[in-house]
Amino acid sequence: MTVPTKILLDESDIPTHWYNIIPDLPAPPPPVLHPGTLEPVGPGDLAPLFPMDLILQEVSQDSYIEIPEPVRDIYRLWRPTPLYRAHRLEREIDTPARIYYKYEGASPAGSHKPNTAVAQAYYNAQAGVRKLTTETGAGQWGSALALACRMFGLECEVWQVAASFDQKPYRGSMMRTWGATIHSSPSEVTNAGQAILAKDPHSTGSLGIAISEAVEVAATNADVNYSLGSVLNHVLLHQTVIGQEAAAQLAKVDETPDVIIGCTGGGSNFSGLSYPFMREKLAGNINPTIRAVEPAACPSITKGEYRYDFGDAIGMTPLIKMHTLGHGFVPDPIHAGGLRYHGMSPLVSHIVELGLMEAEAIGQVECFEAALQFARTEGIIPAPEPTHAIAGALREANECRESGEEKVILIALCGHGHFDMAAYDTFLSGELHDYEYPSEAIAAALAEVPVVA
C-alpha cells in the first residue's frame, strides 16, 4: 500500500490509560533504598516530595492506570501527535528502509515533556500543594512544568543547569511567560548550590546539582513538592501515550517496526515510545531491536556501572540502582542539555540488564550532521536531544542500503529545536566539537559512589 507522509489519529484515539511495563517483565526491578538504613523505602519516605497518587504509581503492579479526564482534556490541546513517514529522507540516502518518526514537538512547550508535567501538576493540585520545584537541563522540562503548573494554579520554581541557562536564554523567557521563577544552577539561593559554588565558582552545573537544589527547597517546605521530568517509574509511565499512539498509527498502514530507536538522557522519551512495543515483544507477538542512543560525552549506559547511587549530586535522594557515571559527574557542556544526567532511569537500566534492549553512544558532531540532513529533507529542525535518535536511524538505514534489507525503523522525534538555534549556529560555523568523557574522570566519579552489598 501507498503510505501517506502523515498518519493521524482522532481525539477519540488518545489513550485512556498509561501502560506500566513492570508486571510484564521477567523479573522485578531492584528496590529503591533509604540512604541511611539501606532498607527499601516506603511511601512515608517519599511523602515529603511527592503526592500519594504518584507514589502509588511509582510502585504499582497494575499493568494499566487510568488517565484522569482533566489530564486527557489538556492532552487534547496537542494529542494525538502525528506519525510521519520520512519519504524525502529515505530518497536522499537511497535506502530501502522505511523510516517513521513520532513527532512530539507539536505540544505547546515543543516537546514530549508535557505528557508527564500535566499529570504531575494535576495530582499535586489535587493534594493541595502550593508550589512545585524542579530541575531542567535544556529547558524542555522546565518549560513543560511551567505550562502545567499554570493550568492547575500552582507556582513553579526551576533550577536550570548553568551551561544550558546560558546557551538557551529563550527557554527561560518561555518559563517566565508561563509564570515560573527560574535560577541558573548552581545558585546562591540554596545550601546545595552554595556548597558547589564554594568548590567551583565557575561550575557549568549538572542535572544532579540542579536536582539537589530543587529537592532541598521542596523537602524543607510543607506546601512545596518536587517534580521531575525523567528517571522515575511514574514519569516513564505517563510517557507511554507516545508508543500507544505510534502502535495504532503503524497499524493503520500495516507496518510493524523492526528497529525502534530513541535518544536517552534519563529515559522518559525512550521509554514512552518503546514500552508499548516491548509489551508485544515480551508476549512473543513481535521481535524488534530496541536501541537507546546516548551522547558520547555522557554515556551512562555504555560506560557507566550498574550499581546503587544517589539521584542528585549532594546525596539528598534515596539510592536507586541504575547505570551511573557517579553522582559527582559533571559532563561537558554539550548542546544536548537534556541528555546530561549522570545516571539512567533505574527501570531502563534494569531492562538493559535483562537483555531486552541495547544501547550505543554517538558524538554530537555526527548528531548535528544527521540533524541538518533531516531538517533539509523533512523540514523539521530537531532539538539537539533527538538528533541522537536520528543519527542512530541513519546508521541503521545506511546499513540497509548496503545489505538491501527493507527494515521498518521507528524513532521518537521528541521536540523541535526552535530554541536551540545557537547550537546550530555553532555547528554551521565549524565550532562544534565532540567531547569524549575521559575514562579516568568517570573512574574518579564512580569512586565516590556508595558501596551497597
N, C-alpha and C positions, 0 to 999 in steps of 0.2 A: 504494500500500500504506500501511497504518497504521504509522507509525514509533514504536517504543517510546521512552519517556523515556530509558532507559539501555540502551546497546548494549554487551554484554560479550563477551569472548573467554575461552578456556580457557588454563590454564598451558601447554598444548602449543603455543599460538599465540604465545608470547613469541619474538621474533625470534632466530634463531640466529647472525645476522651483523649487524654495523654496516654502513651504506651510506656509501661515500666518493664524493662528487659530483665530485671533481676530474677523474677521467678522462673524464667525460661533458661537461665544459664545452667551449665552442668555442675557448677559449684558456686556457693555464695561468696561474695567479696569479703575480705577481712574486715573486722570491726574497726570503728574509729576509737582511739584510746585517749583517756584522760592523761594529760602530760605529767601529772603528779603521781597518780596511783598506777598508771599503765593498765588500768582496767577499762573495759568498754564503757563509753559514755552513755548516759541515759538521757531521756527528754529534758530532765531538770538542768543538766549541764549545758544544754543548748538554748534554754529558755531566755537567758539574758540577751540573746542576739536575734532569735527568730520566733515568729508566732507559731503556736502549736500545730496549726494546719500544715505548715511547711515542714516542721519537724517530723510529723507523722508521714508525710510524703517521702521524706528522706530515707525512712526505714521501712517503707511499705512493701508488703509482699503481694499486693494486688497487681495483676497484670495491666489493668486499665483503671484510670482515675478520671472521674467526670470533670469536664471543664465547666466552671460556673458560667451561667448565662451572662452576667455582667462582663466577664472576660471575653467570651465569644462575641459579645456585642461590639467591643472595641477592636477585636481581631477583624471584624468586618470592614474596618477602615482600609485595610490592605490585603487581607486574606480572602480567598486563596491566592497565593502568589503564582506567577506564570512559570511554566517549564518551557525552555527554549531548546530547539534543535539547532546546533551550530553549523548550519549548512555552509555558510561562507568560510568559516574557519576550516572546515573539512576540505573544501575545494582548494583553499590556499596552501595547505600542507599535503594535498594529494594523498589522503589516507582513505582506506576502505572502512575505517572505524566510524561509528555513528556516535557523535558527542552530544550529550544533553546537559544543560545546566539549569538548576533550580535557582531562580533569582529572588533573593530576599532583600535586595535594595529598594524594593517598592514600598517599604514601610515608611512612615513619617520621619523616623530617625535615620533611615537609609541603610538599615542592616537587619539581621535576624534577631538582634538583642531584645526588641520589644516583646517577642513571644514569651519570654520569661519575666521581663520587667513588669508588664501589665499584670501578670498573675501574682507576682510577689507584692506589688503595691496593693492589689485587691485584698489579699489575705492579711496584710499588715493593717490596712484601713479597717477591716472587719474586727481586728483585735484591739482597735483603739489607739494605735501607735500614732505619735505626732510627727516624727521625722525619721527618714531613712538615711543612713550614711553608706558610702561605698567607695571603692577604688575604681580607676579606669586607666587603661593603657592608651590606646589610640584615641579614645574618646567615644567610641561607638556605644559602649555600655553606659557610660555616664550620661550620654545624650538620651538613650532609651529610658533610663531610670528617671531622669528629669521629666521627660514626657509623661511617663506612667504616674509619677507622683502628682503631677499637675492634674491629671484626670481623676485622681481619687482624693484630692485635697490634702496631700501630705507635703511637708517640707523635704528638701533633698540637699544633702551636703556631699560633695565629691572631692576626693583626692586623686589628681591625675599625675601619673609618672612624669617627672620633670622634663625628660627628653621629649616626650610627646606633647606636653604642655607648651613647650617652645616651638616644636615643629608644626603643630596644628592649632593655631590660635582660634580659628573659627569654630572648632568643636566647642571651645569654651564659650564662645558667643552663643552657640546653639543652646547649650545648657542654661546659660543665664537668661536667654529668651523665654525658656520654659520655667524660669523662676528658681533655678538651683544656685547654690553657693559653691564655688569651685576654688580649690587650692592646688598649687604646684607642690608635688611630693618628692622629697621630704620637705615638710613645712615646719614653721616655728610654733604652730598652734597646738601641737600635741607633744607629749613627753617622748613618744617614739620618734617623731620627726626631729626633735631637738637632739636626741641621742645620736642619730645618724649624722646630722649636720656637724655635731661636735667632732666626730671622727673624720668626716669628709665634707667640708663646706661647699665643695663643688660637685656633690653627688648628682648624677643624672637620674637617680631613682630606679625603682623596680616595682613590679606589681606586689611583690612581697612586702616592701616597705609601705606602699600605699594601703595595703590591707591592714597592716599593723595600726596605722593612723585611724582608719575608719572604724576598726574594731574597738580601739581604745575609747573613742567617743561614744559608741553605742553601748559598750559594756559599763560605762560609768554614768549613764543617764537612763532612768527607768522608763521614760516615754520615748526613747530612741531605739530603733533596731538597726541591724546591719543587713545589707543586701548585697549579693554578689552575682556576677554575670556569667560564671562558668564554674567548673571543677566539681561542685557537689551534685549529688544524685537528683535532687528536686529540680535543679536548674536544667540538667540534661533532659529530664523528663518533659519539661514544658516545651522543649525544642522539637519533640517528636512530631509535632504538627507538620514539620517540613517533610520528613520522609513519608508520612502517611499520605500527604497530598501528592508527592512525587510518584509514589506507587500507583495511585489512582490515575494520574496523568499518563504514565507509561502504559498502563493497561488500556487506555483509550486508543493507543496506536500499536497495540500488540507487541510491545517491547519488554524485554527483561534485561536488566543490567548484568554485564559480565564483569565489569570493574566499577567500583564505587570509590571515589576519591574526595577527601575533604581536608582542608587546612586545619591544623591543630595548634592551639596555644594552651588553653585549659580543657578543651574537648567538647564544648557545648554545640557548636555548629556541626562538627563532625558527627557527634552522637545523634543530633537531631535528624540528620539526613540518613545515617546508616542503620540505626537501631531497628526501625520497622522492617528493613530488608534483612537484617541479621536474624530477626524473628523467623522469617521464612527460611533462611539458611539453616537455622537450628532445627526447624521442623522437617528439613530434607526436601523442601519444595524448589529451592534454587541454590546455586552454589557460586555466588560472585566472589571475586577477590575484593577485599575491603581494605583500603590503604589510607593511612594518615600521613600527611606531609607537613613537616615542621621546619622552621628555619635552621640553617646550619649554625647560626650564631646562638641559638637557644634550643639545643637538641635533647630535650628531656627524655624522650622515649629511646632514641637511638644511642645516646651516650650517657644518660643518667643511670642510676641504680634503683632497683625496685626495693624500697625499704620505707619504714615509717619516718616521717619528717613533719615539721611544722608547715602549716599553710601560709604563714607570714614570715617576715624577716626577723622580727624581735623574739618570737616564740610565745605569742599570746594565745594561739589557737590550739585545739586538740591535735593529736598526732594522727595523720592519715597515711595509709600505705599506698605509695604511688611511685612512679618513675620520677626521680628527683635529681636535680643538679646541686642540691643543697640550698637550704632556705636563705643562706647568706649570699647566694649567687646574684651578681648584678650584671646583666647582659650588656653587650654593646648597644648603643642607641640606634639600632636599625629602624627602618621606617615602618616595618610591620609591628607597630607597638602593641597590638592586641595579642601577639604571639610571644611576648617576652616574659612569660611566667616560669618560675624555677621548677615547677612540677607539673605533672599531667593529672587529669582527673583520676581519682582512685578507681572509678568504675571502668574507664577506658584502659587504665593500666592493668587491671585485673583481666580484662578481655584480651589484652595483648598476651598476658601470661598464659591464658587458656589456649592460645594459638588460633583464635578466631579472626584475627586481623593482622596486618603488617604495617610497618612504618618506614619512611625514608626522610632524609633531611636534604634540603636544597638551598643554595645560596641566593641572596637577594638579587644579584645581577641577572641570573638565569630567570628568576621570577619576574623581574621587570621587563626583560626581553619578551617573555610569554605574554605579559600584560599588554605590551604595545601591539603585539601581533593580534591579540584578542580584540583590543579596542579598535584597531584599524580594519577588522573584518566584521565583528559583531556589533560595534558601535558603542557598547557599554564600557566605560572606564572603571575597572575594578578597584576596590580598596586594596592596599598592599597585602592584607592578610590572605584573601582568596587567590592572589596571584600564585601562591604556592600550590593550590589545587589545580590551577590552570597549567602551571609548569609540569606538574605530575601527569596531567591528562595528555599534554603534548608529548611527553616522553613515551607514554603508552601508545598514543596514536601513531607516532613515528615508527615504533616497533611494528605496529600493524601494517604500515606501508612496506616495511622491509619483508615481512613474512606473508603478506597478502591476507591475513586473518581479519575477518569482519566482526570485531568486538563492538559491543554497546558500552560506552563509557558514560557514567553519570557523575557529575560533580556538583558541589554546592558553591554558588557564587553568592557569598553571604553578605555582600554590601558593595555600594558604589564608592568611587574614590574622589568625589567632588570636593571633599575637604582635605584631600591628600595631594593636591597638585604641586606643592613644594617638593614632594618626593619625586614626582615625575620630572620636574624641572632639574633636580639633581641628577637623575638618570640620563635625561636627554643632553645634559651638558657634559656628560662623561665623568662626573664627580662621584658617582655611586660606586661603592666598592664592597666586596664580600668580606664578611667577618667570620672567621673560623675560631670559635672559642677555644683557647688553648687547654689541652688536657690537664696540664699542671694546675691551672686555675680551677677547673672542675674538681680535681682531686682535693685541693685546699678547701673548697666549699663543702665537699662531702665529708671531710674530716670533722666538721662541726655538727654533723647530723647526729641526733641522739642514737644510742645503741639500745635496741629493743630486742630482747631474746625471743 
